[in-house]
Amino acid sequence: MMESIGADYAVSKSRVCESIPWEEDTLGKDKMFKLPGKRALKYPQGGIEFIVVDVMGSPIQGPKKTK
């Protein structure tokens, strides 16, 4: 996913990975993007029927195998 975002905007995967925390922090400071507390989600008011959670994993690099 990050590779395709980087390709779309002509930036490296590492630049995409670096910018994600900045974007999350910036959006989190704006009240419009804040989520209600855990209790509000646990006891929905107003008919929340489902919650979407992004669970995309990030590829990891393990040590190279040697003989």
Backbone as JSON, one array per atom type, in Angstrom:
{
  "sequence": "MMESIGADYAVSKSRVCESIPWEEDTLGKDKMFKLPGKRALKYPQGGIEFIVVDVMGSPIQGPKKTK",
  "N": [[0.82, -1.19, 0.0], [1.86, 1.3, 0.88], [3.88, 1.54, -0.94], [2.47, 1.92, -3.31], [1.17, 4.34, -2.78], [3.4, 5.99, -2.59], [4.34, 5.74, -5.22], [2.22, 6.92, -6.62], [2.49, 9.6, -5.87], [5.07, 10.18, -6.46], [7.12, 9.81, -4.52], [9.34, 8.36, -2.05], [8.91, 5.19, -0.35], [9.75, 5.33, 2.29], [9.47, 8.05, 2.82], [6.7, 8.27, 2.76], [6.08, 6.66, 4.97], [7.24, 8.21, 6.99], [5.68, 10.49, 6.92], [3.12, 9.77, 7.73], [2.7, 9.6, 10.67], [2.88, 12.38, 11.23], [0.69, 13.39, 9.79], [-1.41, 12.07, 11.14], [-1.14, 13.18, 13.72], [-1.58, 15.9, 13.15], [-4.23, 15.88, 12.13], [-5.46, 14.85, 14.39], [-5.37, 16.96, 16.19], [-7.34, 18.65, 15.39], [-10.65, 19.29, 16.19], [-12.7, 18.36, 14.62], [-11.93, 15.91, 13.57], [-11.66, 14.2, 15.69], [-12.25, 11.22, 17.52], [-14.95, 9.91, 19.48], [-14.76, 9.04, 23.0], [-13.81, 5.78, 24.39], [-15.98, 4.71, 25.81], [-18.18, 5.95, 24.65], [-18.17, 4.74, 22.17], [-18.58, 2.15, 22.96], [-21.13, 2.13, 24.06], [-23.27, 2.94, 22.0], [-24.94, 5.89, 20.9], [-27.5, 7.1, 19.01], [-27.59, 5.32, 16.96], [-25.29, 3.9, 15.88], [-24.15, 1.38, 13.89], [-22.0, -0.12, 13.04], [-18.4, -0.24, 13.15], [-15.59, 0.81, 11.39], [-12.36, -0.39, 11.08], [-9.02, 0.21, 10.36], [-6.81, -2.2, 9.54], [-4.45, -2.69, 8.25], [-1.41, -4.24, 7.58], [2.16, -3.73, 7.9], [4.92, -4.35, 5.8], [7.69, -6.29, 6.95], [11.22, -6.49, 7.38], [13.23, -9.17, 7.69], [16.23, -10.71, 9.06], [18.78, -11.58, 6.71], [19.07, -14.84, 5.39], [21.72, -17.05, 5.93], [24.09, -19.47, 4.78]],
  "CA": [[0.0, 0.0, 0.0], [2.71, 2.49, 0.94], [4.61, 1.63, -2.2], [1.59, 2.48, -4.33], [0.99, 5.76, -2.46], [4.65, 6.64, -3.0], [4.38, 5.8, -6.69], [1.23, 7.9, -7.06], [2.95, 10.97, -5.61], [6.5, 10.23, -6.83], [7.98, 9.89, -3.33], [9.77, 7.04, -1.6], [8.11, 4.52, 0.67], [10.17, 5.84, 3.6], [8.86, 9.38, 2.98], [5.29, 8.03, 3.09], [6.06, 6.17, 6.36], [7.58, 9.34, 7.87], [4.63, 11.52, 6.93], [1.87, 9.27, 8.32], [2.5, 10.1, 12.04], [2.64, 13.82, 11.19], [-0.69, 13.59, 9.36], [-2.29, 11.63, 12.21], [-1.08, 14.18, 14.79], [-2.22, 17.12, 12.67], [-5.68, 15.66, 12.11], [-5.92, 14.62, 15.75], [-5.49, 18.24, 16.89], [-8.56, 19.3, 14.93], [-11.81, 18.66, 16.84], [-13.57, 17.75, 13.63], [-11.47, 14.56, 13.28], [-11.52, 13.43, 16.92], [-13.22, 10.17, 17.8], [-15.43, 9.95, 20.85], [-14.06, 8.13, 23.9], [-14.13, 4.36, 24.29], [-17.32, 4.43, 26.34], [-19.16, 6.4, 23.66], [-18.23, 3.72, 21.12], [-19.09, 0.92, 23.55], [-22.56, 2.32, 24.24], [-23.62, 3.91, 20.96], [-26.16, 6.67, 20.95], [-27.73, 7.64, 17.68], [-27.72, 4.26, 15.98], [-24.08, 3.39, 15.22], [-24.35, -0.05, 13.69], [-20.72, -0.79, 12.86], [-17.21, 0.61, 13.17], [-14.58, 0.34, 10.45], [-11.02, -0.26, 11.63], [-7.98, -0.07, 9.39], [-5.89, -3.16, 10.13], [-3.43, -3.01, 7.25], [-0.09, -4.51, 8.13], [3.32, -3.19, 7.21], [5.91, -5.4, 5.55], [8.87, -6.19, 7.79], [12.39, -7.12, 6.79], [13.96, -10.0, 8.63], [17.63, -10.89, 8.7], [19.02, -12.44, 5.56], [19.49, -16.19, 5.74], [23.05, -17.43, 5.45], [24.32, -20.93, 4.81]],
  "C": [[0.86, 1.25, 0.0], [3.52, 2.67, -0.33], [3.74, 2.28, -3.27], [1.29, 3.96, -4.06], [2.23, 6.53, -2.89], [4.75, 6.77, -4.51], [3.39, 6.83, -7.23], [1.73, 9.33, -6.93], [4.44, 11.16, -5.87], [7.39, 10.52, -5.63], [8.33, 8.48, -2.89], [8.83, 6.49, -0.53], [8.47, 5.06, 2.06], [9.58, 7.23, 3.86], [7.38, 9.24, 3.35], [5.2, 7.58, 4.55], [6.36, 7.29, 7.35], [6.43, 10.32, 7.99], [3.34, 11.06, 7.6], [1.7, 9.74, 9.77], [2.22, 11.61, 12.08], [1.19, 14.1, 10.8], [-1.67, 13.19, 10.46], [-2.32, 12.65, 13.34], [-1.79, 15.46, 14.39], [-3.73, 16.99, 12.65], [-6.24, 15.48, 13.51], [-6.1, 15.9, 16.54], [-6.77, 18.98, 16.52], [-9.76, 18.56, 15.54], [-12.72, 17.94, 15.86], [-13.2, 16.27, 13.37], [-11.32, 13.7, 14.52], [-12.62, 12.39, 17.03], [-13.73, 10.33, 19.22], [-14.65, 8.94, 21.7], [-14.52, 6.69, 23.73], [-15.54, 4.05, 24.76], [-18.4, 4.85, 25.36], [-19.29, 5.38, 22.54], [-18.81, 2.41, 21.66], [-20.61, 0.97, 23.7], [-23.05, 3.36, 23.23], [-24.94, 4.61, 21.21], [-26.35, 7.26, 19.56], [-27.67, 6.58, 16.59], [-26.45, 3.86, 15.24], [-24.24, 1.88, 15.1], [-23.04, -0.81, 13.5], [-19.61, 0.25, 12.88], [-16.2, -0.01, 12.23], [-13.21, 0.63, 11.06], [-10.02, -0.64, 10.56], [-6.95, -0.98, 10.04], [-4.79, -3.58, 9.14], [-2.08, -3.2, 7.92], [1.0, -3.85, 7.31], [4.31, -4.32, 6.97], [7.13, -5.2, 6.46], [10.02, -6.92, 7.1], [13.12, -7.88, 7.88], [15.42, -10.11, 8.22], [17.77, -11.83, 7.51], [19.55, -13.78, 6.02], [20.86, -16.46, 5.14], [23.21, -18.93, 5.57], [25.41, -21.27, 5.79]]
}
